[in-house]
């Protein structure tokens, strides 16, 4: 199938992108390189008209949701979906490699058709389905039926998502193909569920049979030429690219909102950034603090004052109370006195929850002081003259592993030292049980040390 150049390139310019913003004034704050990268993403080869229409529609739908409740939409819909998108990276890489392989087959051959049919199936199951979840969640949010991104993603099969969205967007596109046009549930079922009878490859066409099993099987037949199959693949890819383009523009548009509060910012960092991007961000922040730690012009007292003020600020924006910070040189340790929490220490659940909260104090302190101190001790107390309740002690190396996403809170609980009412407290994590819980849940597992 042949396409004209203007059918494959959306042709976005910086000026046209600026017209799509609801919040920000323009792109003047981007460098020339950043502008060029943005234009390259939005104008990546695809089906131009579908992209132009879809981006316009999705931006309207996402901003309608944002205007209803910005904090909830960003923290419960948009950023959690960005985390879902991060989980599809390996699928994208695999499908990209399989797309390249199409060129290795003889055009029109059975092997080419088999390869393309399987590629179609993988795109639908591995990418089309989770990408539709964002659009479904946005419409549900606007209609008042949204509960969670997990429900929007896993509560319906892709055919139900397709039918739900088709009922809402077909009127917008009219007689033109929409971003849903590449999907045919009958072909999907024929490829996935009916064994040898599902697909027949003929020289001039592929016959897909959607078979409803039973003593008297019912069969729905769809016939595509090899060219039409490849066009359908292109339409599926355009659906993904259109959603990506809308997300890119929306993400730029809400830039200021990301930094409005720590909860929103942390959701952005956790879900929208890749592990590599989070590492780069931590490295940049550490460079700023390292300049303070190593600045020769500062006295020890001045350096300590700046770092303690930085620690206090970072705890404050996280709404974590702090009573006092004590820096010890022999042995080198940071002691943080934190407000006592009135919990029932006879209940393991309450005790573990509080222990996790104390561990987070040590995580923040290690990020500020880094290797100036080897040990970080968090002491829960109401008054200096009143015996403390819970104490946690953590080696800096363990906290570094957590920061590098090589360990999790469960590792800090298990490997840290604990005292309750100044008596040693043993906290042992059953990692096999943790693994079983992770396997029983749809959410991605948190980092954990190999054991």
C-alpha positions as CSV (number, residue, x, y, z in Angstrom):
1,X,0.0,0.0,0.0
2,X,1.4,3.4,-1.0
3,X,1.0,6.6,0.9
4,X,1.6,10.3,0.0
5,X,4.1,12.2,2.1
6,X,1.4,14.5,3.5
7,X,-0.5,11.4,4.7
8,X,2.4,10.2,6.9
9,X,3.7,13.4,8.6
10,X,1.4,15.4,10.9
11,X,3.4,18.6,10.2
12,X,3.2,20.1,13.6
13,X,5.1,23.4,14.0
14,X,6.1,25.1,17.2
15,X,3.3,27.7,16.6
16,X,0.7,25.0,16.1
17,X,1.8,23.2,19.3
18,X,1.4,26.4,21.3
19,X,-2.2,26.7,20.1
20,X,-2.9,23.3,21.8
21,X,-1.8,24.5,25.3
22,X,-4.5,25.3,27.9
23,X,-2.2,26.5,30.6
24,X,1.3,27.5,29.5
25,X,2.0,30.5,27.3
26,X,4.3,28.9,24.8
27,X,7.6,27.1,24.2
28,X,9.9,30.0,24.8
29,X,11.4,28.4,27.9
30,X,12.6,25.4,25.8
31,X,16.0,25.4,24.2
32,X,16.3,24.9,20.4
33,X,17.4,21.3,20.9
34,X,14.4,20.6,23.2
35,X,12.0,22.2,20.6
36,X,13.5,20.1,17.9
37,X,13.2,16.9,20.0
38,X,9.6,17.7,20.7
39,X,8.8,18.3,17.0
40,X,10.5,15.1,16.1
41,X,8.4,13.1,18.5
42,X,5.1,14.7,17.4
43,X,5.9,14.4,13.7
44,X,7.1,10.9,13.8
45,X,6.0,9.0,10.7
46,X,2.4,7.7,10.9
47,X,-1.1,8.5,9.7
48,X,-1.2,12.3,9.9
49,X,-5.0,13.0,9.9
50,X,-5.7,10.5,12.6
51,X,-2.9,12.0,14.8
52,X,-4.1,15.6,14.3
53,X,-7.7,14.6,15.2
54,X,-6.8,12.3,18.0
55,X,-4.4,14.7,19.8
56,X,-7.0,17.4,19.7
57,X,-9.7,15.1,21.1
58,X,-7.6,13.6,23.8
59,X,-6.2,17.0,25.0
60,X,-9.8,18.2,25.4
61,X,-10.8,15.1,27.3
62,X,-7.7,15.2,29.6
63,X,-8.1,18.9,30.3
64,X,-11.8,18.5,31.0
65,X,-10.8,15.9,33.6
66,X,-8.0,18.2,35.0
67,X,-10.5,21.0,35.4
68,X,-12.8,18.8,37.4
69,X,-10.2,18.0,40.0
70,X,-6.6,18.6,39.0
71,X,-4.9,17.0,42.0
72,X,-7.0,13.8,41.8
73,X,-6.7,13.5,38.0
74,X,-2.9,13.9,38.0
75,X,-2.2,11.6,41.0
76,X,-4.8,8.9,40.4
77,X,-5.1,8.9,36.6
78,X,-2.4,10.6,34.6
79,X,0.8,9.7,36.6
80,X,-0.3,6.2,37.5
81,X,-0.9,5.6,33.7
82,X,2.6,7.0,33.0
83,X,3.9,4.3,35.4
84,X,1.9,1.7,33.4
85,X,3.5,3.1,30.2
86,X,6.9,2.6,31.7
87,X,6.1,-1.1,32.1
88,X,5.5,-1.5,28.4
89,X,9.0,-0.4,27.4
90,X,10.3,-3.9,26.8
91,X,7.2,-4.7,24.6
92,X,7.9,-1.6,22.6
93,X,11.5,-2.6,22.0
94,X,10.4,-6.1,21.0
95,X,7.8,-4.9,18.6
96,X,10.1,-2.3,17.1
97,X,12.6,-5.1,16.3
98,X,9.8,-7.2,14.8
99,X,8.7,-4.3,12.6
100,X,12.3,-4.1,11.2
101,X,12.1,-7.8,10.4
102,X,9.3,-7.3,8.0
103,X,11.8,-6.2,5.4
104,X,13.6,-9.5,5.6
105,X,10.6,-11.4,4.1
106,X,9.7,-11.7,0.4
107,X,6.9,-9.2,-0.2
108,X,3.5,-11.0,-0.4
109,X,4.9,-14.3,0.9
110,X,3.1,-16.5,3.4
111,X,6.0,-16.0,5.8
112,X,5.6,-12.3,5.6
113,X,1.8,-12.6,6.3
114,X,2.4,-15.0,9.3
115,X,4.9,-12.6,10.7
116,X,2.6,-9.6,10.3
117,X,-0.4,-11.4,11.8
118,X,1.6,-12.3,14.9
119,X,2.9,-8.8,15.1
120,X,-0.7,-7.5,15.0
121,X,-1.6,-9.8,17.9
122,X,1.3,-8.6,20.0
123,X,0.6,-4.9,19.4
124,X,-3.0,-5.4,20.5
125,X,-2.3,-7.4,23.6
126,X,0.9,-5.8,24.8
127,X,0.4,-2.1,23.8
128,X,-3.0,-1.2,22.4
129,X,-4.8,-2.5,25.5
130,X,-2.8,-0.6,28.2
131,X,-2.7,2.6,26.0
132,X,-6.5,2.5,25.7
133,X,-6.6,2.4,29.5
134,X,-5.6,6.1,29.7
135,X,-8.4,7.2,27.4
136,X,-10.9,5.0,29.2
137,X,-9.9,6.4,32.6
138,X,-10.2,10.0,31.3
139,X,-13.8,9.4,30.1
140,X,-14.7,7.6,33.3
141,X,-13.3,10.4,35.3
142,X,-15.4,13.0,33.4
143,X,-18.5,10.8,33.8
144,X,-18.0,10.2,37.5
145,X,-17.4,6.4,37.2
146,X,-13.6,6.3,37.7
147,X,-12.4,4.4,40.8
148,X,-8.7,3.6,40.1
149,X,-6.3,3.2,37.3
150,X,-6.0,-0.5,38.1
151,X,-9.7,-0.9,37.6
152,X,-9.7,1.1,34.3
153,X,-6.8,-1.0,33.1
154,X,-7.7,-4.5,34.3
155,X,-11.5,-4.2,34.8
156,X,-12.2,-4.7,31.1
157,X,-10.7,-6.6,28.3
158,X,-9.5,-4.6,25.3
159,X,-12.7,-5.4,23.3
160,X,-14.8,-3.9,26.1
161,X,-12.5,-0.8,26.2
162,X,-12.8,-0.5,22.4
163,X,-16.6,-0.7,22.5
164,X,-16.7,1.8,25.4
165,X,-14.6,4.3,23.6
166,X,-16.1,3.8,20.2
167,X,-19.5,4.8,21.6
168,X,-17.9,8.1,22.7
169,X,-15.5,9.1,19.9
170,X,-17.1,7.8,16.7
171,X,-19.3,10.9,16.5
172,X,-16.2,13.1,16.7
173,X,-14.5,11.5,13.8
174,X,-17.6,11.0,11.7
175,X,-16.8,9.1,8.5
176,X,-13.0,9.4,9.0
177,X,-11.1,6.6,10.7
178,X,-10.5,7.1,14.4
179,X,-7.5,6.0,16.5
180,X,-9.5,2.8,17.1
181,X,-9.7,1.9,13.4
182,X,-6.9,-0.7,13.3
183,X,-8.5,-2.9,15.9
184,X,-10.9,-5.7,14.9
185,X,-11.9,-7.9,17.9
186,X,-12.8,-10.8,15.5
187,X,-9.3,-10.9,14.1
188,X,-7.8,-10.6,17.6
189,X,-9.9,-13.6,18.8
190,X,-9.0,-15.6,15.7
191,X,-5.3,-15.0,16.3
192,X,-5.5,-15.8,20.0
193,X,-8.0,-18.5,20.9
194,X,-8.9,-21.0,18.2
195,X,-5.8,-23.0,17.4
196,X,-5.1,-24.2,13.9
197,X,-8.5,-23.3,12.6
198,X,-8.3,-19.6,13.4
199,X,-6.2,-18.3,10.5
200,X,-5.7,-19.5,7.0
201,X,-3.0,-17.9,4.8
202,X,-3.8,-17.9,1.1
203,X,-1.7,-16.3,-1.7
204,X,-3.9,-13.2,-2.0
205,X,-5.6,-12.9,1.4
206,X,-5.6,-14.0,5.0
207,X,-8.8,-15.6,6.3
208,X,-9.5,-15.0,10.0
209,X,-12.1,-17.1,11.7
210,X,-13.6,-16.0,15.0
211,X,-14.9,-19.3,16.3
212,X,-17.2,-19.5,19.2
213,X,-16.6,-23.0,20.5
214,X,-19.4,-25.5,21.2
215,X,-21.0,-28.6,19.8
216,X,-22.1,-26.4,16.9
217,X,-19.3,-23.9,16.6
218,X,-20.3,-20.5,15.2
219,X,-17.9,-18.8,12.9
220,X,-17.4,-15.2,11.9
221,X,-15.0,-14.6,9.0
222,X,-12.8,-11.6,8.2
223,X,-10.7,-11.5,5.1
224,X,-7.8,-9.1,4.7
225,X,-5.3,-8.8,1.9
226,X,-1.6,-8.7,3.0
227,X,-1.6,-4.9,2.3
228,X,-4.7,-4.4,4.4
229,X,-3.1,-6.3,7.3
230,X,-0.1,-4.0,7.2
231,X,-2.3,-1.0,7.0
232,X,-4.2,-2.2,10.1
233,X,-0.8,-2.5,11.8
234,X,0.0,1.0,10.9
235,X,-3.3,2.2,12.3
236,X,-2.6,0.4,15.6
237,X,0.8,2.0,15.8
238,X,-0.8,5.4,15.0
239,X,-3.2,4.9,17.9
240,X,-0.2,4.5,20.2
241,X,1.7,7.4,18.7
242,X,-1.3,9.7,18.9
243,X,-1.8,9.0,22.6
244,X,2.0,9.5,23.1
245,X,1.8,12.8,21.3
246,X,-1.2,14.0,23.4
247,X,0.5,12.9,26.6
248,X,3.7,14.8,25.6
249,X,1.8,18.0,25.0
250,X,-0.3,17.6,28.1
251,X,2.8,16.9,30.2
252,X,4.4,20.1,29.0
253,X,1.2,22.0,29.7
254,X,1.0,21.0,33.3
255,X,4.6,21.6,34.1
256,X,3.9,24.1,36.9
257,X,1.3,21.9,38.5
258,X,3.8,19.1,38.9
259,X,5.8,21.2,41.4
260,X,2.7,22.5,43.3
261,X,3.1,20.1,46.1
262,X,5.3,17.2,47.1
263,X,2.7,14.5,46.6
264,X,2.2,15.4,43.0
265,X,5.9,15.8,42.4
266,X,6.7,12.4,43.9
267,X,4.0,10.8,41.7
268,X,5.6,12.4,38.7
269,X,9.1,11.2,39.7
270,X,7.9,7.7,40.6
271,X,5.7,7.1,37.6
272,X,6.6,9.4,34.7
273,X,10.3,9.2,34.9
274,X,12.3,6.1,33.9
275,X,14.8,4.5,36.3
276,X,17.6,6.1,34.2
277,X,15.9,9.5,34.5
278,X,15.5,9.2,38.2
279,X,19.2,8.3,38.5
280,X,20.1,11.4,36.5
281,X,17.8,13.6,38.7
282,X,19.3,12.2,41.9
283,X,22.8,12.8,40.5
284,X,22.0,16.5,39.7
285,X,20.5,17.1,43.2
286,X,23.5,15.4,44.8
287,X,25.9,17.6,42.8
288,X,24.3,20.7,44.3
289,X,24.7,19.3,47.9
290,X,28.1,18.0,47.2
291,X,29.3,21.5,46.4
292,X,28.2,22.5,50.0
293,X,29.8,19.4,51.5
294,X,33.1,20.1,49.9
295,X,33.2,23.9,49.9
296,X,36.5,24.8,51.5
297,X,35.4,28.4,52.4
298,X,32.8,27.0,54.8
299,X,33.6,26.2,58.4
300,X,32.4,22.9,59.8
301,X,29.7,24.7,61.7
302,X,28.5,26.6,58.6
303,X,28.5,23.4,56.5
304,X,26.5,21.6,59.2
305,X,24.0,24.5,59.5
306,X,23.3,24.6,55.7
307,X,22.9,20.8,55.5
308,X,20.6,20.6,58.6
309,X,18.5,23.5,57.2
310,X,18.3,21.5,53.9
311,X,17.2,18.4,55.8
312,X,14.6,20.3,57.8
313,X,13.2,21.8,54.6
314,X,13.0,18.4,52.8
315,X,11.2,16.8,55.8
316,X,8.8,19.8,56.1
317,X,7.6,19.5,52.4
318,X,7.0,15.8,53.1
319,X,5.0,16.8,56.2
320,X,7.4,14.8,58.4
321,X,8.0,16.4,61.8
322,X,11.4,16.9,63.3
323,X,12.4,17.8,66.8
324,X,16.2,17.9,66.6
325,X,19.3,16.8,64.6
326,X,22.5,15.8,66.4
327,X,25.7,15.2,64.5
328,X,28.1,12.7,66.2
329,X,31.8,12.4,65.2
330,X,32.8,9.3,67.2
331,X,31.4,7.2,65.7
332,X,30.3,9.3,62.7
333,X,26.5,9.3,62.9
334,X,23.4,11.5,62.3
335,X,20.8,11.3,65.0
336,X,17.3,12.5,64.2
337,X,14.9,13.1,67.0
338,X,11.4,12.8,65.7
339,X,8.0,13.3,67.3
340,X,6.6,10.2,69.1
341,X,3.6,8.6,67.5
342,X,0.9,7.3,69.8
343,X,0.6,3.7,68.5
344,X,-0.3,0.5,70.2
345,X,3.2,-1.1,70.2
346,X,1.7,-4.5,71.0
347,X,0.2,-4.7,67.5
348,X,2.8,-5.7,64.9
349,X,1.0,-4.0,62.1
350,X,1.1,-0.6,63.8
351,X,4.7,-1.1,64.8
352,X,5.9,-2.1,61.3
353,X,4.0,0.9,59.8
354,X,5.8,3.3,62.2
355,X,9.1,1.6,61.6
356,X,8.7,2.2,57.8
357,X,8.1,5.9,58.6
358,X,11.3,6.1,60.7
359,X,13.2,4.5,57.8
360,X,12.0,7.3,55.5
361,X,13.6,9.8,57.8
362,X,17.0,8.1,57.4
363,X,16.5,7.9,53.6
364,X,16.1,11.7,53.4
365,X,19.0,12.3,55.8
366,X,21.3,10.1,53.8
367,X,20.4,12.0,50.6
368,X,21.4,15.3,52.3
369,X,24.6,14.2,54.2
370,X,25.7,11.4,52.0
371,X,29.1,10.0,53.0
372,X,29.9,12.6,55.6
373,X,28.4,10.1,58.1
374,X,28.3,6.4,58.1
375,X,25.3,5.7,60.2
376,X,21.8,7.3,60.5
377,X,19.8,6.9,63.7
378,X,16.2,7.9,64.0
379,X,14.9,8.3,67.6
380,X,11.2,8.7,68.4
381,X,10.7,10.8,71.5
382,X,8.4,13.5,73.0
383,X,11.0,15.2,75.2
384,X,14.7,14.8,75.8
385,X,14.0,13.8,79.4
386,X,11.4,11.2,78.4
387,X,12.6,7.7,77.4
388,X,12.2,7.1,73.7
389,X,9.7,4.7,72.2
390,X,11.1,3.4,68.9
391,X,14.7,3.7,67.5
392,X,15.9,2.6,64.1
393,X,19.6,2.6,63.0
394,X,20.6,2.2,59.4
395,X,24.1,2.0,57.7
396,X,24.7,4.5,54.9
397,X,25.5,1.7,52.4
398,X,22.0,0.2,52.9
399,X,20.4,3.6,52.4
400,X,22.4,4.1,49.2
401,X,21.1,0.8,47.9
402,X,17.6,2.0,48.5
403,X,18.3,5.3,46.7
404,X,19.7,3.4,43.7
405,X,16.5,1.2,43.6
406,X,18.5,-1.9,44.5
407,X,16.7,-2.3,47.9
408,X,13.3,-1.6,49.3
409,X,11.7,-0.6,52.6
410,X,11.4,-4.3,53.5
411,X,15.2,-4.5,53.3
412,X,15.6,-1.5,55.6
413,X,13.2,-3.1,58.0
414,X,15.0,-6.4,58.0
415,X,18.6,-5.2,57.9
416,X,18.3,-2.1,60.2
417,X,18.8,-2.3,63.9
418,X,15.7,-1.6,66.1
419,X,15.0,-0.9,69.7
420,X,11.7,-0.5,71.5
421,X,11.6,1.3,74.8
422,X,15.5,1.0,74.7
423,X,15.2,-2.8,74.5
424,X,16.5,-4.6,71.3
425,X,13.6,-5.3,68.9
426,X,14.0,-8.0,66.2
427,X,12.2,-7.2,63.0
428,X,12.5,-10.1,60.5
429,X,10.9,-10.0,57.1
430,X,9.5,-13.2,55.6
431,X,10.7,-12.5,52.0
432,X,9.0,-15.6,50.7
433,X,5.7,-14.3,52.0
434,X,6.5,-10.9,50.5
435,X,7.1,-12.5,47.1
436,X,3.8,-14.4,47.4
437,X,1.9,-11.2,48.1
438,X,3.6,-9.5,45.1
439,X,2.7,-12.3,42.8
440,X,-1.0,-12.1,44.0
441,X,-1.2,-8.4,43.0
442,X,-1.3,-6.7,39.6
443,X,0.9,-3.8,40.7
444,X,4.6,-3.9,39.8
445,X,6.8,-5.1,42.7
446,X,9.0,-2.6,44.5
447,X,12.8,-3.0,44.4
448,X,14.3,-5.6,46.7
449,X,17.8,-6.9,47.4
450,X,18.5,-10.4,46.1
451,X,18.7,-13.0,48.8
